[in-house]
């Protein structure tokens, strides 16, 4: 067992002690949902950045 695996096991043991084994699945579910929302937010931001220059160009070429 390498050093990283040992550290991961120690961290997991500390989390189980502080949170409790019954709440661990709930905690993991919350972390997963947060990750999905974060990725969705990043995707929305990148899509907005791609659309914004096109909209600005169209608005600037319109004749009033």
C-alpha angles and dihedrals in degrees: 000000000000130000094259093053091051091050091048091052092049092049091048091050091051091049091050090050094050100038102029129236094264094057096043096090090049090051092049091049091052092050090050093050091048090052092050092049090048092052091047090051092051090049092050092049093050091048090050091051090052093049099042097070091048092051091047091051093050092049092050093051096050117104114227 
